[in-house]
Amino acid sequence: MTTDTHDSLILRAIMDAAVDAMIVSDKDGIIIRANAAACRLFGFDLDELVGHNVNILMPPTMAERHDGFMAAHVQTGERRIIGIGREADGQRKDRSTFPLHLSVGRTDLSGVPYFVAILHDLTQRNATQGALSRSQRLEAIGQMTGGIVHDFNNFLTVVIGNLELLETRLTDKRQHDLALDALNAAELGANLTSRLMVFARQSNLKPLVVDLREVCRDTLAILERTIGALFNIRVDFGEDISPVSVDPVQLQSALMNLALNAKDAMPEGGELLITVSNILIDDSYMAQETDIVPGHYVRLSVSDNGSGMSQEMQDRAFEPFFSTKSDSGGSGLGLPMVYGFVRQSGGHITLYSELGHGTSFGLYFPALEAPDHATRTLPPNGLPRRLPRGQGQVVLVVEDNAKVRRLSVERLGDLGFKAVEAESGDAAYAMLQSGLKAAIVFSDLVMPGTLNGYDLAAKVRAEFPDTKVLLTSGYASDVVTSAMAEGQNFDVLHKPYRLSELALRLQALLLGAPG
C-alpha cells in the first residue's frame, strides 16, 4: 500500500467518523468528497453528491448567489464567508429546508484552492430554544402578574371596604343602587385577580390524593347538562389508574374550561372525548416530544373535533388575555388558569391541534404509585433494552411538521432503518409512483394537500401491496380521525409514543401483520 493510498484511507476514516457533516469542494463548487454524516443530513446517496455542485444543498435563493460569492473570493481573496462560522439554511433531497451552522475553511494544494465545509443541524437546538423562550415568557408574565395582582388586591380591599360602609349608610334608593353596582363591579375585579393568581401559580391550592376518573365523572355530570344535546361526550378511562395529588376543585374548573372551549370550537355540534390513562415516559425521544422528565404519570386528555387552532394560536394559547373569542365575551384567562394550575400541581400540559380537524390537550400529573404492570426501574440511559431492530429497510416518513418529521427520522435511524422523508401525503405518493421502494410508509393522519393519512394508506394498500403502512396521530383517540377513515381499517399509533412501541409496531408489520 502506497503512502498516498494509506493517507487517503485515513482521511476517509476520519471524515466518516465525524459526527457533523463534512463536504470538500473545488474552486467551482463541485463536491469531491463528502462523509456519511453529510449523506444522512441531506438525504442523498454518496454518488448523488460527489461530482455535483454544492448549491444542490441550498435553498434556491442562496444557490443562485453561491457561485458568485465563491468566484469573488477566488479572484479577490476577500474572506466574507471563508473561515467564519455562521447560521444558514440547508435543503435536503426532498426539497425540505432546515437550519444549520456552517463553517467553511480553505486550503491550497499545489496552488489550487479547495474548500472544506463543516455543517451542523440546528433543528433540535432551535426547537429547544423556542420552547425555552415560550416557557420563559410565560414565567416572566406570571411573575409580573403576581406582583400586579398583589398590589391591585390591596387597592380593591380599600375600595370594597369603603363601598360596603357607604352602602349601609345611604338612604336614597338611587344612590344606594349606584353604590351597589360599584360594589358588584369591585367584587368582579377581585374575582379576576384571583383567577390571575392561578396563572401566576400563587393561589392557595388544597391538594388531595384523588382518582382522576372520579373527579372527571363528577364534572361530567355537570357538563352534560351544560353543553347541550348537539355535543356527544365520550369517556375512555383506563383500568388500575394510579392516584395523583391535586386540588379537586381546581381540577374540575380546569376540565370545565377545556370542555367549554371545545364547545365553542364546535358551533354546529361535535364530539368531545375525555380519557384518563397511566403513562410511562421512559425514553429520551418521548421526553423530548412532550417536554416532560421521564417517570410515571397519569394523563387526562380532552379532545374535540372542532375548528382547531393555527400555529400562532397554539404558541400564545396560555398567555393571559390572549383570546380568539373576545367578541363573544372571552376573557383570555381560561387556558392560562389551566396552565397555571397544572404547573403548580407539579404537572405538565401539552397541546396538539390542526386547523379544521380539532384540538387535544394533555394534562400530565405525577403518579403517586407506579401501576403494578410498570413497576420496573428505568434503565440508566432511559431507553428500553433489547428492542427489535431493522436491517436497513426503507421507511418513508410522511409528516408536515418539520420538527416531528426530524424526530421520527432520528428514531428510525436508531432502530436500524433507513428513513426517507416526505412533507405531505401528495409528496409521498409521488415518490412511490416514481419508483421509491419502501418497506413501510409511516404517516401522520392530518396533513395539507389532497391526501390525508388514511387516503395515502388506502392508495398504498391498493397500488403497492408489498408496502406496509403505519399511521400515527397526535389526537388522543379516533374522535377526530374516525371521520377520515371512510371504511378503511388501519391501526393508529398515538403520539406521544415510546420508542419501544414504535419498534414493536414496525416489527409486527415486517413479520407479516396486516398493514
Contacts in CASP RR format, 6 or more apart in sequence:
PFRMAT RR
TARGET T0000
AUTHOR 0000-0000-0000
METHOD contacts of the structure
MODEL  1
MTTDTHDSLILRAIMDAAVDAMIVSDKDGIIIRANAAACRLFGFDLDELV
GHNVNILMPPTMAERHDGFMAAHVQTGERRIIGIGREADGQRKDRSTFPL
HLSVGRTDLSGVPYFVAILHDLTQRNATQGALSRSQRLEAIGQMTGGIVH
DFNNFLTVVIGNLELLETRLTDKRQHDLALDALNAAELGANLTSRLMVFA
RQSNLKPLVVDLREVCRDTLAILERTIGALFNIRVDFGEDISPVSVDPVQ
LQSALMNLALNAKDAMPEGGELLITVSNILIDDSYMAQETDIVPGHYVRL
SVSDNGSGMSQEMQDRAFEPFFSTKSDSGGSGLGLPMVYGFVRQSGGHIT
LYSELGHGTSFGLYFPALEAPDHATRTLPPNGLPRRLPRGQGQVVLVVED
NAKVRRLSVERLGDLGFKAVEAESGDAAYAMLQSGLKAAIVFSDLVMPGT
LNGYDLAAKVRAEFPDTKVLLTSGYASDVVTSAMAEGQNFDVLHKPYRLS
ELALRLQALLLGAPG
15 22 0 8 1.000
15 33 0 8 1.000
15 35 0 8 1.000
16 35 0 8 1.000
16 36 0 8 1.000
16 37 0 8 1.000
18 35 0 8 1.000
18 37 0 8 1.000
18 118 0 8 1.000
19 37 0 8 1.000
20 37 0 8 1.000
20 118 0 8 1.000
20 119 0 8 1.000
20 120 0 8 1.000
21 34 0 8 1.000
21 35 0 8 1.000
21 37 0 8 1.000
21 38 0 8 1.000
21 40 0 8 1.000
21 41 0 8 1.000
21 42 0 8 1.000
21 117 0 8 1.000
21 118 0 8 1.000
21 119 0 8 1.000
21 120 0 8 1.000
21 121 0 8 1.000
22 33 0 8 1.000
22 34 0 8 1.000
22 35 0 8 1.000
22 37 0 8 1.000
22 38 0 8 1.000
22 116 0 8 1.000
22 117 0 8 1.000
22 118 0 8 1.000
22 119 0 8 1.000
23 31 0 8 1.000
23 33 0 8 1.000
23 34 0 8 1.000
23 35 0 8 1.000
23 38 0 8 1.000
23 49 0 8 1.000
23 54 0 8 1.000
23 57 0 8 1.000
23 116 0 8 1.000
23 117 0 8 1.000
23 119 0 8 1.000
24 31 0 8 1.000
24 32 0 8 1.000
24 33 0 8 1.000
24 34 0 8 1.000
24 114 0 8 1.000
24 115 0 8 1.000
24 116 0 8 1.000
24 117 0 8 1.000
25 31 0 8 1.000
25 32 0 8 1.000
25 54 0 8 1.000
25 114 0 8 1.000
25 115 0 8 1.000
25 117 0 8 1.000
26 32 0 8 1.000
26 112 0 8 1.000
26 113 0 8 1.000
26 114 0 8 1.000
26 115 0 8 1.000
27 70 0 8 1.000
27 74 0 8 1.000
27 112 0 8 1.000
27 113 0 8 1.000
27 114 0 8 1.000
27 115 0 8 1.000
28 53 0 8 1.000
28 67 0 8 1.000
28 70 0 8 1.000
29 53 0 8 1.000
29 54 0 8 1.000
29 55 0 8 1.000
29 66 0 8 1.000
29 67 0 8 1.000
29 70 0 8 1.000
29 115 0 8 1.000
30 51 0 8 1.000
30 52 0 8 1.000
30 53 0 8 1.000
30 54 0 8 1.000
31 49 0 8 1.000
31 50 0 8 1.000
31 51 0 8 1.000
31 52 0 8 1.000
31 53 0 8 1.000
31 54 0 8 1.000
32 50 0 8 1.000
32 51 0 8 1.000
32 114 0 8 1.000
33 50 0 8 1.000
34 46 0 8 1.000
34 49 0 8 1.000
34 50 0 8 1.000
36 46 0 8 1.000
38 44 0 8 1.000
38 49 0 8 1.000
38 119 0 8 1.000
39 45 0 8 1.000
39 46 0 8 1.000
39 49 0 8 1.000
41 92 0 8 1.000
41 100 0 8 1.000
41 119 0 8 1.000
41 121 0 8 1.000
42 49 0 8 1.000
42 57 0 8 1.000
42 90 0 8 1.000
42 91 0 8 1.000
42 92 0 8 1.000
42 93 0 8 1.000
43 92 0 8 1.000
43 93 0 8 1.000
43 94 0 8 1.000
43 420 0 8 1.000
43 421 0 8 1.000
44 93 0 8 1.000
48 93 0 8 1.000
49 56 0 8 1.000
53 67 0 8 1.000
54 66 0 8 1.000
54 117 0 8 1.000
55 62 0 8 1.000
55 63 0 8 1.000
55 64 0 8 1.000
55 66 0 8 1.000
55 67 0 8 1.000
56 63 0 8 1.000
56 91 0 8 1.000
57 90 0 8 1.000
57 91 0 8 1.000
58 66 0 8 1.000
58 88 0 8 1.000
58 89 0 8 1.000
58 90 0 8 1.000
58 91 0 8 1.000
59 89 0 8 1.000
59 90 0 8 1.000
59 91 0 8 1.000
59 97 0 8 1.000
62 88 0 8 1.000
62 89 0 8 1.000
62 90 0 8 1.000
63 91 0 8 1.000
69 80 0 8 1.000
69 81 0 8 1.000
70 115 0 8 1.000
72 78 0 8 1.000
72 80 0 8 1.000
73 79 0 8 1.000
73 80 0 8 1.000
73 81 0 8 1.000
73 82 0 8 1.000
74 113 0 8 1.000
81 104 0 8 1.000
82 104 0 8 1.000
82 105 0 8 1.000
82 106 0 8 1.000
82 115 0 8 1.000
83 103 0 8 1.000
83 104 0 8 1.000
83 105 0 8 1.000
83 106 0 8 1.000
84 103 0 8 1.000
84 104 0 8 1.000
85 101 0 8 1.000
85 102 0 8 1.000
85 103 0 8 1.000
85 104 0 8 1.000
86 101 0 8 1.000
86 102 0 8 1.000
86 103 0 8 1.000
87 99 0 8 1.000
87 100 0 8 1.000
87 101 0 8 1.000
87 102 0 8 1.000
87 122 0 8 1.000
88 99 0 8 1.000
88 100 0 8 1.000
88 101 0 8 1.000
88 102 0 8 1.000
89 97 0 8 1.000
89 98 0 8 1.000
89 99 0 8 1.000
89 100 0 8 1.000
90 97 0 8 1.000
90 98 0 8 1.000
90 99 0 8 1.000
90 100 0 8 1.000
91 97 0 8 1.000
92 98 0 8 1.000
92 421 0 8 1.000
94 420 0 8 1.000
94 421 0 8 1.000
94 422 0 8 1.000
94 423 0 8 1.000
94 427 0 8 1.000
94 431 0 8 1.000
96 402 0 8 1.000
96 405 0 8 1.000
96 421 0 8 1.000
96 423 0 8 1.000
98 121 0 8 1.000
98 122 0 8 1.000
98 123 0 8 1.000
98 402 0 8 1.000
98 406 0 8 1.000
99 121 0 8 1.000
99 122 0 8 1.000
99 123 0 8 1.000
99 126 0 8 1.000
100 119 0 8 1.000
100 120 0 8 1.000
100 121 0 8 1.000
100 122 0 8 1.000
101 119 0 8 1.000
101 120 0 8 1.000
101 122 0 8 1.000
102 117 0 8 1.000
102 118 0 8 1.000
102 119 0 8 1.000
103 117 0 8 1.000
103 118 0 8 1.000
104 115 0 8 1.000
104 116 0 8 1.000
104 117 0 8 1.000
104 118 0 8 1.000
105 115 0 8 1.000
105 116 0 8 1.000
105 117 0 8 1.000
106 113 0 8 1.000
106 114 0 8 1.000
106 115 0 8 1.000
106 116 0 8 1.000
107 113 0 8 1.000
107 114 0 8 1.000
107 115 0 8 1.000
107 116 0 8 1.000
108 114 0 8 1.000
121 406 0 8 1.000
123 402 0 8 1.000
123 403 0 8 1.000
123 406 0 8 1.000
124 288 0 8 1.000
124 406 0 8 1.000
127 403 0 8 1.000
131 291 0 8 1.000
134 315 0 8 1.000
137 319 0 8 1.000
138 318 0 8 1.000
138 319 0 8 1.000
138 339 0 8 1.000
141 319 0 8 1.000
141 320 0 8 1.000
142 199 0 8 1.000
142 200 0 8 1.000
142 201 0 8 1.000
142 320 0 8 1.000
143 200 0 8 1.000
145 196 0 8 1.000
145 199 0 8 1.000
145 200 0 8 1.000
145 320 0 8 1.000
146 196 0 8 1.000
146 197 0 8 1.000
146 200 0 8 1.000
146 202 0 8 1.000
147 200 0 8 1.000
148 196 0 8 1.000
149 193 0 8 1.000
149 196 0 8 1.000
149 197 0 8 1.000
149 200 0 8 1.000
149 202 0 8 1.000
152 193 0 8 1.000
153 190 0 8 1.000
153 193 0 8 1.000
156 186 0 8 1.000
156 189 0 8 1.000
156 190 0 8 1.000
156 193 0 8 1.000
159 186 0 8 1.000
160 183 0 8 1.000
160 186 0 8 1.000
160 187 0 8 1.000
160 190 0 8 1.000
163 179 0 8 1.000
163 182 0 8 1.000
163 183 0 8 1.000
163 186 0 8 1.000
164 183 0 8 1.000
166 179 0 8 1.000
167 176 0 8 1.000
167 179 0 8 1.000
167 180 0 8 1.000
167 183 0 8 1.000
170 176 0 8 1.000
170 179 0 8 1.000
192 331 0 8 1.000
192 333 0 8 1.000
194 203 0 8 1.000
195 333 0 8 1.000
195 334 0 8 1.000
195 337 0 8 1.000
196 320 0 8 1.000
196 333 0 8 1.000
197 203 0 8 1.000
198 250 0 8 1.000
198 336 0 8 1.000
198 337 0 8 1.000
198 340 0 8 1.000
198 341 0 8 1.000
198 344 0 8 1.000
199 320 0 8 1.000
199 333 0 8 1.000
199 336 0 8 1.000
199 337 0 8 1.000
199 339 0 8 1.000
199 340 0 8 1.000
200 340 0 8 1.000
201 340 0 8 1.000
201 343 0 8 1.000
201 344 0 8 1.000
203 250 0 8 1.000
203 341 0 8 1.000
203 344 0 8 1.000
205 246 0 8 1.000
205 247 0 8 1.000
205 250 0 8 1.000
205 341 0 8 1.000
205 344 0 8 1.000
205 345 0 8 1.000
206 247 0 8 1.000
206 249 0 8 1.000
207 245 0 8 1.000
207 246 0 8 1.000
207 247 0 8 1.000
207 345 0 8 1.000
208 245 0 8 1.000
208 246 0 8 1.000
208 247 0 8 1.000
208 248 0 8 1.000
209 243 0 8 1.000
209 244 0 8 1.000
209 245 0 8 1.000
209 368 0 8 1.000
210 243 0 8 1.000
210 244 0 8 1.000
210 245 0 8 1.000
210 246 0 8 1.000
210 248 0 8 1.000
210 251 0 8 1.000
211 241 0 8 1.000
211 243 0 8 1.000
212 241 0 8 1.000
212 244 0 8 1.000
212 246 0 8 1.000
212 251 0 8 1.000
212 276 0 8 1.000
212 298 0 8 1.000
212 300 0 8 1.000
212 365 0 8 1.000
213 237 0 8 1.000
213 238 0 8 1.000
213 241 0 8 1.000
213 276 0 8 1.000
215 246 0 8 1.000
215 248 0 8 1.000
215 251 0 8 1.000
215 252 0 8 1.000
215 255 0 8 1.000
216 235 0 8 1.000
216 237 0 8 1.000
216 255 0 8 1.000
216 274 0 8 1.000
216 276 0 8 1.000
216 300 0 8 1.000
218 252 0 8 1.000
219 251 0 8 1.000
219 252 0 8 1.000
219 255 0 8 1.000
219 256 0 8 1.000
219 259 0 8 1.000
220 233 0 8 1.000
220 235 0 8 1.000
220 274 0 8 1.000
222 256 0 8 1.000
223 233 0 8 1.000
223 255 0 8 1.000
223 256 0 8 1.000
223 259 0 8 1.000
224 233 0 8 1.000
226 260 0 8 1.000
227 233 0 8 1.000
227 259 0 8 1.000
227 260 0 8 1.000
227 263 0 8 1.000
227 272 0 8 1.000
230 266 0 8 1.000
230 268 0 8 1.000
230 269 0 8 1.000
230 270 0 8 1.000
231 263 0 8 1.000
231 266 0 8 1.000
231 269 0 8 1.000
231 270 0 8 1.000
231 271 0 8 1.000
231 272 0 8 1.000
232 270 0 8 1.000
232 271 0 8 1.000
232 272 0 8 1.000
233 259 0 8 1.000
233 271 0 8 1.000
233 272 0 8 1.000
233 273 0 8 1.000
233 274 0 8 1.000
234 271 0 8 1.000
234 272 0 8 1.000
234 273 0 8 1.000
234 274 0 8 1.000
234 479 0 8 1.000
235 273 0 8 1.000
235 274 0 8 1.000
235 275 0 8 1.000
236 273 0 8 1.000
236 274 0 8 1.000
236 275 0 8 1.000
236 276 0 8 1.000
236 277 0 8 1.000
236 477 0 8 1.000
237 275 0 8 1.000
237 276 0 8 1.000
237 277 0 8 1.000
238 275 0 8 1.000
238 276 0 8 1.000
238 277 0 8 1.000
238 278 0 8 1.000
240 278 0 8 1.000
240 371 0 8 1.000
240 372 0 8 1.000
240 373 0 8 1.000
241 276 0 8 1.000
241 277 0 8 1.000
241 278 0 8 1.000
241 298 0 8 1.000
241 371 0 8 1.000
242 278 0 8 1.000
242 296 0 8 1.000
242 298 0 8 1.000
242 367 0 8 1.000
242 368 0 8 1.000
242 369 0 8 1.000
242 370 0 8 1.000
242 371 0 8 1.000
243 367 0 8 1.000
243 368 0 8 1.000
243 369 0 8 1.000
244 298 0 8 1.000
244 365 0 8 1.000
244 366 0 8 1.000
244 367 0 8 1.000
244 368 0 8 1.000
245 345 0 8 1.000
245 365 0 8 1.000
245 366 0 8 1.000
245 368 0 8 1.000
246 345 0 8 1.000
246 365 0 8 1.000
247 341 0 8 1.000
247 345 0 8 1.000
250 341 0 8 1.000
250 345 0 8 1.000
251 341 0 8 1.000
253 337 0 8 1.000
253 341 0 8 1.000
254 337 0 8 1.000
254 338 0 8 1.000
254 341 0 8 1.000
254 342 0 8 1.000
254 363 0 8 1.000
255 274 0 8 1.000
255 300 0 8 1.000
255 302 0 8 1.000
257 334 0 8 1.000
257 335 0 8 1.000
257 337 0 8 1.000
257 338 0 8 1.000
258 302 0 8 1.000
258 338 0 8 1.000
258 361 0 8 1.000
259 272 0 8 1.000
259 274 0 8 1.000
259 302 0 8 1.000
261 334 0 8 1.000
261 335 0 8 1.000
262 272 0 8 1.000
262 302 0 8 1.000
262 304 0 8 1.000
262 306 0 8 1.000
262 359 0 8 1.000
263 272 0 8 1.000
264 325 0 8 1.000
264 328 0 8 1.000
265 304 0 8 1.000
265 306 0 8 1.000
265 307 0 8 1.000
265 308 0 8 1.000
265 358 0 8 1.000
265 359 0 8 1.000
266 272 0 8 1.000
266 304 0 8 1.000
266 305 0 8 1.000
266 306 0 8 1.000
266 307 0 8 1.000
270 304 0 8 1.000
270 305 0 8 1.000
270 306 0 8 1.000
271 304 0 8 1.000
271 305 0 8 1.000
271 479 0 8 1.000
272 302 0 8 1.000
272 303 0 8 1.000
272 304 0 8 1.000
272 479 0 8 1.000
273 301 0 8 1.000
273 302 0 8 1.000
273 303 0 8 1.000
273 304 0 8 1.000
273 476 0 8 1.000
273 477 0 8 1.000
273 479 0 8 1.000
274 300 0 8 1.000
274 301 0 8 1.000
274 302 0 8 1.000
274 303 0 8 1.000
275 299 0 8 1.000
275 300 0 8 1.000
275 301 0 8 1.000
275 303 0 8 1.000
275 476 0 8 1.000
275 477 0 8 1.000
276 298 0 8 1.000
276 299 0 8 1.000
276 300 0 8 1.000
276 301 0 8 1.000
277 298 0 8 1.000
277 299 0 8 1.000
277 301 0 8 1.000
278 296 0 8 1.000
278 297 0 8 1.000
278 298 0 8 1.000
278 299 0 8 1.000
278 367 0 8 1.000
278 371 0 8 1.000
278 374 0 8 1.000
279 296 0 8 1.000
279 297 0 8 1.000
279 298 0 8 1.000
279 299 0 8 1.000
279 364 0 8 1.000
280 295 0 8 1.000
280 296 0 8 1.000
280 297 0 8 1.000
280 374 0 8 1.000
280 498 0 8 1.000
281 287 0 8 1.000
281 290 0 8 1.000
281 292 0 8 1.000
281 293 0 8 1.000
281 294 0 8 1.000
281 295 0 8 1.000
281 297 0 8 1.000
281 496 0 8 1.000
281 498 0 8 1.000
282 294 0 8 1.000
282 295 0 8 1.000
282 378 0 8 1.000
282 379 0 8 1.000
282 382 0 8 1.000
282 383 0 8 1.000
282 384 0 8 1.000
282 498 0 8 1.000
282 500 0 8 1.000
283 294 0 8 1.000
283 382 0 8 1.000
283 383 0 8 1.000
283 384 0 8 1.000
283 498 0 8 1.000
283 499 0 8 1.000
283 500 0 8 1.000
284 294 0 8 1.000
284 381 0 8 1.000
284 382 0 8 1.000
284 383 0 8 1.000
285 407 0 8 1.000
285 410 0 8 1.000
285 411 0 8 1.000
285 498 0 8 1.000
285 499 0 8 1.000
286 292 0 8 1.000
286 294 0 8 1.000
286 496 0 8 1.000
286 497 0 8 1.000
286 498 0 8 1.000
286 499 0 8 1.000
287 293 0 8 1.000
287 294 0 8 1.000
288 407 0 8 1.000
289 404 0 8 1.000
289 407 0 8 1.000
289 495 0 8 1.000
289 496 0 8 1.000
290 348 0 8 1.000
290 350 0 8 1.000
290 364 0 8 1.000
290 496 0 8 1.000
291 348 0 8 1.000
291 350 0 8 1.000
292 348 0 8 1.000
292 364 0 8 1.000
294 378 0 8 1.000
294 382 0 8 1.000
295 366 0 8 1.000
295 378 0 8 1.000
296 366 0 8 1.000
296 367 0 8 1.000
296 370 0 8 1.000
296 371 0 8 1.000
296 374 0 8 1.000
297 347 0 8 1.000
297 348 0 8 1.000
297 364 0 8 1.000
297 365 0 8 1.000
297 366 0 8 1.000
297 367 0 8 1.000
298 364 0 8 1.000
298 365 0 8 1.000
298 367 0 8 1.000
299 362 0 8 1.000
299 363 0 8 1.000
299 364 0 8 1.000
299 365 0 8 1.000
300 362 0 8 1.000
300 363 0 8 1.000
300 365 0 8 1.000
301 360 0 8 1.000
301 361 0 8 1.000
301 362 0 8 1.000
301 363 0 8 1.000
301 476 0 8 1.000
301 477 0 8 1.000
302 360 0 8 1.000
302 361 0 8 1.000
302 362 0 8 1.000
302 363 0 8 1.000
302 476 0 8 1.000
303 358 0 8 1.000
303 359 0 8 1.000
303 360 0 8 1.000
303 361 0 8 1.000
303 475 0 8 1.000
303 476 0 8 1.000
303 477 0 8 1.000
303 479 0 8 1.000
303 480 0 8 1.000
304 358 0 8 1.000
304 359 0 8 1.000
304 360 0 8 1.000
304 479 0 8 1.000
304 480 0 8 1.000
305 357 0 8 1.000
305 358 0 8 1.000
305 479 0 8 1.000
305 480 0 8 1.000
305 483 0 8 1.000
306 356 0 8 1.000
306 357 0 8 1.000
306 358 0 8 1.000
306 359 0 8 1.000
307 355 0 8 1.000
307 356 0 8 1.000
307 358 0 8 1.000
308 353 0 8 1.000
308 354 0 8 1.000
308 355 0 8 1.000
308 356 0 8 1.000
308 357 0 8 1.000
308 358 0 8 1.000
308 359 0 8 1.000
309 317 0 8 1.000
309 324 0 8 1.000
309 351 0 8 1.000
309 353 0 8 1.000
309 355 0 8 1.000
309 359 0 8 1.000
310 355 0 8 1.000
313 324 0 8 1.000
313 353 0 8 1.000
314 351 0 8 1.000
314 353 0 8 1.000
316 322 0 8 1.000
317 335 0 8 1.000
317 351 0 8 1.000
318 335 0 8 1.000
318 336 0 8 1.000
318 338 0 8 1.000
318 339 0 8 1.000
318 349 0 8 1.000
319 336 0 8 1.000
320 332 0 8 1.000
320 333 0 8 1.000
320 336 0 8 1.000
321 331 0 8 1.000
321 332 0 8 1.000
321 333 0 8 1.000
322 332 0 8 1.000
323 330 0 8 1.000
323 331 0 8 1.000
323 332 0 8 1.000
326 332 0 8 1.000
338 349 0 8 1.000
338 361 0 8 1.000
338 363 0 8 1.000
339 349 0 8 1.000
342 348 0 8 1.000
342 349 0 8 1.000
342 363 0 8 1.000
342 364 0 8 1.000
342 365 0 8 1.000
343 349 0 8 1.000
345 365 0 8 1.000
346 365 0 8 1.000
346 366 0 8 1.000
347 363 0 8 1.000
347 364 0 8 1.000
347 365 0 8 1.000
347 366 0 8 1.000
348 363 0 8 1.000
348 364 0 8 1.000
349 361 0 8 1.000
349 362 0 8 1.000
349 363 0 8 1.000
349 364 0 8 1.000
350 361 0 8 1.000
350 362 0 8 1.000
350 364 0 8 1.000
350 496 0 8 1.000
351 359 0 8 1.000
351 360 0 8 1.000
351 361 0 8 1.000
351 362 0 8 1.000
352 359 0 8 1.000
352 360 0 8 1.000
352 474 0 8 1.000
352 475 0 8 1.000
352 495 0 8 1.000
353 359 0 8 1.000
353 360 0 8 1.000
354 446 0 8 1.000
354 480 0 8 1.000
357 446 0 8 1.000
357 480 0 8 1.000
358 475 0 8 1.000
358 480 0 8 1.000
360 474 0 8 1.000
360 475 0 8 1.000
360 476 0 8 1.000
360 480 0 8 1.000
362 476 0 8 1.000
379 385 0 8 1.000
383 499 0 8 1.000
384 498 0 8 1.000
384 499 0 8 1.000
384 500 0 8 1.000
387 415 0 8 1.000
387 499 0 8 1.000
387 500 0 8 1.000
387 503 0 8 1.000
388 415 0 8 1.000
388 503 0 8 1.000
388 504 0 8 1.000
388 506 0 8 1.000
388 507 0 8 1.000
389 415 0 8 1.000
389 416 0 8 1.000
389 503 0 8 1.000
390 415 0 8 1.000
390 416 0 8 1.000
390 417 0 8 1.000
390 506 0 8 1.000
390 507 0 8 1.000
390 510 0 8 1.000
391 416 0 8 1.000
392 416 0 8 1.000
392 417 0 8 1.000
392 418 0 8 1.000
393 417 0 8 1.000
393 418 0 8 1.000
393 439 0 8 1.000
393 440 0 8 1.000
393 510 0 8 1.000
394 417 0 8 1.000
394 418 0 8 1.000
394 419 0 8 1.000
394 420 0 8 1.000
394 436 0 8 1.000
394 437 0 8 1.000
394 438 0 8 1.000
394 439 0 8 1.000
394 440 0 8 1.000
395 412 0 8 1.000
395 417 0 8 1.000
395 418 0 8 1.000
395 419 0 8 1.000
395 420 0 8 1.000
395 438 0 8 1.000
395 439 0 8 1.000
395 440 0 8 1.000
395 441 0 8 1.000
395 442 0 8 1.000
395 506 0 8 1.000
396 419 0 8 1.000
396 420 0 8 1.000
396 421 0 8 1.000
396 422 0 8 1.000
396 428 0 8 1.000
396 431 0 8 1.000
396 432 0 8 1.000
396 436 0 8 1.000
396 438 0 8 1.000
396 440 0 8 1.000
396 441 0 8 1.000
396 442 0 8 1.000
396 443 0 8 1.000
397 405 0 8 1.000
397 408 0 8 1.000
397 409 0 8 1.000
397 412 0 8 1.000
397 419 0 8 1.000
397 420 0 8 1.000
397 421 0 8 1.000
397 422 0 8 1.000
397 442 0 8 1.000
397 443 0 8 1.000
398 422 0 8 1.000
398 423 0 8 1.000
398 424 0 8 1.000
398 425 0 8 1.000
398 427 0 8 1.000
398 428 0 8 1.000
398 441 0 8 1.000
398 442 0 8 1.000
398 443 0 8 1.000
398 444 0 8 1.000
398 447 0 8 1.000
398 453 0 8 1.000
398 456 0 8 1.000
399 405 0 8 1.000
399 408 0 8 1.000
399 421 0 8 1.000
399 422 0 8 1.000
399 423 0 8 1.000
399 443 0 8 1.000
399 444 0 8 1.000
399 447 0 8 1.000
400 423 0 8 1.000
400 424 0 8 1.000
400 444 0 8 1.000
400 447 0 8 1.000
400 448 0 8 1.000
401 444 0 8 1.000
402 423 0 8 1.000
404 444 0 8 1.000
404 495 0 8 1.000
405 421 0 8 1.000
405 423 0 8 1.000
408 419 0 8 1.000
408 442 0 8 1.000
409 419 0 8 1.000
409 421 0 8 1.000
411 499 0 8 1.000
411 502 0 8 1.000
412 418 0 8 1.000
412 419 0 8 1.000
412 442 0 8 1.000
412 502 0 8 1.000
413 419 0 8 1.000
414 499 0 8 1.000
415 499 0 8 1.000
415 502 0 8 1.000
415 503 0 8 1.000
415 506 0 8 1.000
417 440 0 8 1.000
417 506 0 8 1.000
420 431 0 8 1.000
420 436 0 8 1.000
420 438 0 8 1.000
422 428 0 8 1.000
422 431 0 8 1.000
424 447 0 8 1.000
424 448 0 8 1.000
424 449 0 8 1.000
424 451 0 8 1.000
425 443 0 8 1.000
425 447 0 8 1.000
425 449 0 8 1.000
425 451 0 8 1.000
425 452 0 8 1.000
425 453 0 8 1.000
425 455 0 8 1.000
425 456 0 8 1.000
426 449 0 8 1.000
426 450 0 8 1.000
426 451 0 8 1.000
428 441 0 8 1.000
428 443 0 8 1.000
428 451 0 8 1.000
428 456 0 8 1.000
429 451 0 8 1.000
429 456 0 8 1.000
429 459 0 8 1.000
432 438 0 8 1.000
432 441 0 8 1.000
432 460 0 8 1.000
432 463 0 8 1.000
432 464 0 8 1.000
432 467 0 8 1.000
438 464 0 8 1.000
438 467 0 8 1.000
439 467 0 8 1.000
439 468 0 8 1.000
439 510 0 8 1.000
440 467 0 8 1.000
440 468 0 8 1.000
440 469 0 8 1.000
440 470 0 8 1.000
440 506 0 8 1.000
440 509 0 8 1.000
440 510 0 8 1.000
441 456 0 8 1.000
441 457 0 8 1.000
441 460 0 8 1.000
441 467 0 8 1.000
441 468 0 8 1.000
441 469 0 8 1.000
441 470 0 8 1.000
442 470 0 8 1.000
442 472 0 8 1.000
442 506 0 8 1.000
443 453 0 8 1.000
443 456 0 8 1.000
443 457 0 8 1.000
443 469 0 8 1.000
443 470 0 8 1.000
443 471 0 8 1.000
443 472 0 8 1.000
444 453 0 8 1.000
444 471 0 8 1.000
444 472 0 8 1.000
444 473 0 8 1.000
445 452 0 8 1.000
445 453 0 8 1.000
445 454 0 8 1.000
445 471 0 8 1.000
445 472 0 8 1.000
445 473 0 8 1.000
445 474 0 8 1.000
445 475 0 8 1.000
445 481 0 8 1.000
445 484 0 8 1.000
445 492 0 8 1.000
446 452 0 8 1.000
446 453 0 8 1.000
446 473 0 8 1.000
446 480 0 8 1.000
446 481 0 8 1.000
446 484 0 8 1.000
447 453 0 8 1.000
451 459 0 8 1.000
452 484 0 8 1.000
453 471 0 8 1.000
453 484 0 8 1.000
454 471 0 8 1.000
454 481 0 8 1.000
454 484 0 8 1.000
454 485 0 8 1.000
454 486 0 8 1.000
454 488 0 8 1.000
454 490 0 8 1.000
455 484 0 8 1.000
456 469 0 8 1.000
457 469 0 8 1.000
457 471 0 8 1.000
457 488 0 8 1.000
457 490 0 8 1.000
458 486 0 8 1.000
458 488 0 8 1.000
460 467 0 8 1.000
460 469 0 8 1.000
461 469 0 8 1.000
461 488 0 8 1.000
461 515 0 8 1.000
468 509 0 8 1.000
468 510 0 8 1.000
468 512 0 8 1.000
468 513 0 8 1.000
468 515 0 8 1.000
469 490 0 8 1.000
469 509 0 8 1.000
469 515 0 8 1.000
470 491 0 8 1.000
470 493 0 8 1.000
470 505 0 8 1.000
470 506 0 8 1.000
470 509 0 8 1.000
470 515 0 8 1.000
471 490 0 8 1.000
471 491 0 8 1.000
471 492 0 8 1.000
471 493 0 8 1.000
472 492 0 8 1.000
472 493 0 8 1.000
472 494 0 8 1.000
472 495 0 8 1.000
472 497 0 8 1.000
473 480 0 8 1.000
473 481 0 8 1.000
473 492 0 8 1.000
473 493 0 8 1.000
473 494 0 8 1.000
473 495 0 8 1.000
474 494 0 8 1.000
474 495 0 8 1.000
474 496 0 8 1.000
475 481 0 8 1.000
475 494 0 8 1.000
476 494 0 8 1.000
477 494 0 8 1.000
478 485 0 8 1.000
478 492 0 8 1.000
481 492 0 8 1.000
490 515 0 8 1.000
491 505 0 8 1.000
491 515 0 8 1.000
493 501 0 8 1.000
493 502 0 8 1.000
493 505 0 8 1.000
509 515 0 8 1.000
END
